[in-house]
């Protein structure tokens, strides 16, 4: 008898709970529920903020700008390629460098040639004569008893400095050609906008294992560089 009563109570409890949940499942959603559903649907999607028109970067690669023309013009006349790339400010720098190197070439050549003649006089034991080329320099060396090896060292020094100046001149010419080509290539194929900024601010570095012998703390002062393109 007790078993039958227990089964009846269980069945009645299940039926009552089903009747109590029925209206809730079939009830229409309240405005609050609809708001929650809309917010859930919004947050479930990927959020991509719209960019204002004024914040857009300006991309203007120029396909008509020729890197070949820039490098060939710099080959013929130094700085012409930079002028073609609209970078006039580089021209004075180029000519200042080439001018200094050309002056170094002329200076060393001016002293190399007469010392070479005097060195040959020393080598062959040529007696002094006023009719000799570079006779004044030769007489000065004889008067002050300048050793023969010193004259040879002077000749080698002037020749070496002249040759290095020539190589530097050719190298500077080549560098300005490469510079003209690279700038022209950027203008031809890549973005040349000015939308670039950076910010430098102090920062603290959390160093778990200090690597500085003079500083044993966990936090190290530093500088943070932030760049935006």
C-alpha positions in Angstrom: 0.0 0.0 0.0 2.8 2.5 0.8 4.5 1.7 -2.5 1.4 2.6 -4.4 1.0 5.9 -2.5 4.6 6.8 -3.2 4.2 6.2 -6.9 1.0 8.3 -7.0 2.8 11.2 -5.2 5.7 11.0 -7.7 3.5 11.1 -10.7 1.4 14.0 -9.3 4.6 16.0 -8.5 5.9 15.5 -12.0 2.6 16.6 -13.5 2.4 19.6 -11.3 5.9 20.8 -12.2 5.2 20.3 -15.9 2.0 22.4 -15.6 3.9 25.1 -13.7 6.6 25.3 -16.4 4.3 25.3 -19.3 3.1 28.9 -19.2 6.8 30.1 -18.8 7.9 28.3 -21.9 5.0 29.5 -24.0 5.0 33.0 -22.6 6.0 35.9 -24.9 9.4 37.6 -24.1 9.2 40.8 -22.2 10.8 44.0 -23.5 13.7 43.4 -21.1 14.2 39.9 -22.4 14.2 41.3 -26.0 16.8 43.9 -25.0 19.0 41.2 -23.5 18.6 39.1 -26.6 19.6 42.0 -28.9 22.6 42.8 -26.7 23.7 39.1 -26.8 23.4 39.1 -30.6 25.4 42.3 -31.0 28.2 41.2 -28.7 28.5 37.9 -30.5 29.4 39.5 -33.7 32.9 40.9 -34.6 33.2 44.6 -33.9 35.0 46.7 -36.5 35.0 50.5 -35.8 34.3 52.7 -38.7 37.2 54.9 -39.7 36.4 58.5 -40.4 37.2 59.9 -43.8 39.6 62.4 -42.3 41.7 59.7 -40.7 42.3 57.7 -43.9 45.9 57.5 -45.1 46.7 58.8 -48.5 48.4 56.2 -50.7 49.9 57.6 -53.9 52.5 55.4 -55.5 53.4 56.9 -58.8 53.8 54.3 -61.5 55.2 56.8 -64.0 58.1 57.7 -61.8 61.0 55.7 -63.2 63.9 54.4 -60.9 65.9 53.7 -64.1 65.8 57.4 -65.1 66.7 58.5 -61.6 69.8 56.3 -61.4 71.0 57.1 -64.9 70.7 60.8 -64.3 72.7 60.5 -61.1 75.3 58.5 -63.1 75.7 61.4 -65.5 75.5 64.3 -63.1 75.6 63.9 -59.3 72.4 65.2 -57.7 70.3 65.1 -60.9 68.5 62.0 -59.7 67.7 63.6 -56.4 66.3 66.6 -58.3 64.2 64.1 -60.4 62.9 62.7 -57.1 62.0 66.2 -55.8 64.6 66.0 -53.0 66.5 69.2 -53.6 67.9 69.4 -50.1 70.2 66.5 -50.8 72.0 68.2 -53.7 74.1 70.6 -51.5 75.1 67.6 -49.3 76.2 65.6 -52.3 78.3 68.4 -53.8 79.8 69.3 -50.4 81.0 65.7 -49.9 82.3 65.3 -53.5 84.0 68.7 -53.3 85.9 67.9 -50.1 87.1 64.6 -51.6 88.1 66.3 -54.8 90.1 68.9 -52.8 91.8 66.0 -50.9 92.7 64.4 -54.3 94.2 67.7 -55.6 96.1 68.4 -52.4 97.8 65.0 -52.2 98.6 65.0 -55.9 100.1 68.5 -55.6 102.6 67.3 -53.0 103.0 63.8 -54.4 104.4 64.8 -57.8 107.4 67.0 -56.7 108.3 64.6 -53.9 108.4 61.8 -56.3 110.9 63.7 -58.5 113.1 64.4 -55.5 112.9 60.8 -54.4 114.2 59.8 -57.8 117.1 62.3 -57.3 117.9 60.6 -54.0 117.6 57.1 -55.6 120.0 57.9 -58.4 122.3 60.2 -56.5 121.7 63.1 -58.8 123.8 66.2 -57.8 122.0 69.4 -57.2 121.7 71.8 -60.1 119.5 74.9 -60.4 118.3 73.7 -63.8 116.7 70.5 -62.4 112.9 70.2 -62.0 111.9 70.9 -58.4 115.4 72.2 -57.7 114.2 74.4 -54.9 112.6 71.5 -53.0 115.6 69.3 -53.6 117.9 72.1 -52.3 115.7 72.4 -49.2 116.0 68.7 -48.4 119.7 68.8 -48.9 120.1 71.8 -46.7 118.2 70.3 -43.8 119.8 66.8 -44.4 116.4 65.1 -44.8 117.1 61.4 -44.9 116.3 59.4 -48.1 113.8 57.1 -46.3 111.9 60.2 -45.1 111.4 61.3 -48.6 110.3 57.8 -49.6 107.8 57.8 -46.7 106.4 61.2 -47.8 105.9 59.9 -51.4 104.1 56.8 -50.2 101.9 58.8 -47.8 100.8 61.3 -50.4 100.2 58.5 -52.9 98.1 56.5 -50.5 96.0 59.4 -49.4 95.4 60.4 -53.0 94.3 56.9 -53.9 92.0 56.7 -50.9 90.5 60.1 -51.8 89.9 58.8 -55.4 88.1 55.7 -54.0 86.1 57.8 -51.6 85.1 60.1 -54.5 83.9 57.2 -56.6 82.2 55.7 -53.6 80.3 58.9 -52.9 79.3 59.1 -56.5 78.0 55.5 -56.3 76.2 56.1 -53.0 74.2 59.1 -54.4 73.2 56.9 -57.4 71.9 54.2 -55.0 70.1 56.8 -53.0 68.4 58.2 -56.1 67.3 54.7 -57.2 65.9 53.7 -53.7 63.9 56.9 -53.4 62.6 56.6 -56.9 61.6 53.0 -56.2 59.7 54.0 -53.1 57.8 56.7 -55.1 57.1 54.2 -57.9 55.9 51.2 -55.9 55.2 52.1 -52.2 53.3 54.6 -50.1 55.0 57.9 -49.6 52.5 59.6 -47.3 53.5 61.6 -44.3 51.1 59.8 -41.8 53.8 58.8 -39.4 54.3 59.8 -35.8 56.2 58.6 -32.8 56.1 59.2 -29.1 58.9 58.7 -26.5 57.9 58.3 -22.8 59.5 56.9 -19.7 58.6 53.3 -18.7 59.3 50.7 -16.1 60.5 47.3 -17.1 59.5 44.4 -14.8 62.7 42.3 -14.8 62.2 39.0 -13.1 65.9 38.1 -13.2 68.0 41.2 -13.2 70.8 41.2 -15.7 72.6 44.4 -14.6 75.3 43.9 -12.1 75.0 47.5 -10.8 71.2 47.3 -10.5 69.7 44.5 -8.5 66.0 45.6 -8.3 63.1 43.9 -10.1 61.9 47.1 -11.8 64.3 48.8 -14.2 63.6 52.3 -15.5 63.6 52.6 -19.3 62.3 54.5 -22.3 59.3 53.5 -24.4 59.1 54.3 -28.1 55.7 54.2 -29.8 55.5 54.6 -33.6 52.3 54.8 -35.6 52.1 54.5 -39.4 
